[in-house]
Amino acid sequence: MRIDAARVVKLGLFLCLALTFYKGFMKLPEVYPVLEPERFYRGLINDGENSLIMKERHFDFNNQTGLAVAMRIKELNERGETPPDTQLVTRERAGLALGKCLAKDARNADYVLLAKEKLERAKRLKAENWSMGWSLGGVDYPRFDQLGAEAGRP
């Protein structure tokens, strides 16, 4: 039996296609929690924890930046300095920067709450041993045509 280069290439392509199919199949929410539940839930919780850590870091960094800007404004007021407009840090620019930091703080605080909710949801799904299942609808799920009627559409 002779090894033909075309057959080797075809076999390699078939194996790559089979691997791609398997990897894609394992990403389906109906399959992944059933076949590899520990890995699925660990991934969900790890993602939630990473999101929370990063959102807390963003909040902390921006909060410290705001404190530094507020301290600079306080120093300008205590010394009675009025920097000329040609300087990088003027009273007006520092005030705008402080307002921007306060707005970011509000947004980042909301992001931290969302990340906490995401982590709690992932932990709840693990505790419930959640799986999407194979049904496309049932008693608990309204049919697609009923959703339009509930919204007042024909």
Disulfide bonds with the S-S distance in Angstrom:
none
